[in-house]
Amino acid sequence: MTLSGLLIWLFIGAVAGWLAGLIVKGYGFGLLGNIVVGIVGAFVGGWLFGLLGIAALHGIVGAIVGATVGAVAVLLLLSLVRRA
């Protein structure tokens, strides 16, 4: 992976994590936490979209949308685990 590819991954993770934190109120993890949540969300979002038969979204905007959906799912799952 090139440096520019890594920077794009970090950017997408940060944006997706930040958006997911806004959607799921009360979850702000700071820049590093948002990047981690966004990157994990990208994997979860890709898996969910594949499971539902939704075609892959293309480009950076598509990656951000998919990662955000996955990050929201991760945050909702975390909130359920914390309550238990």
Secondary structure, DSSP 8 states (H G I E B T S, - for coil): --HHHHHHHHHHHHHHHHHHHHHSTT---HHHHHHHHHHHHHHHHHHHHHHHT-----HHHHHHHHHHHHHHHHHHHHHHHHH-
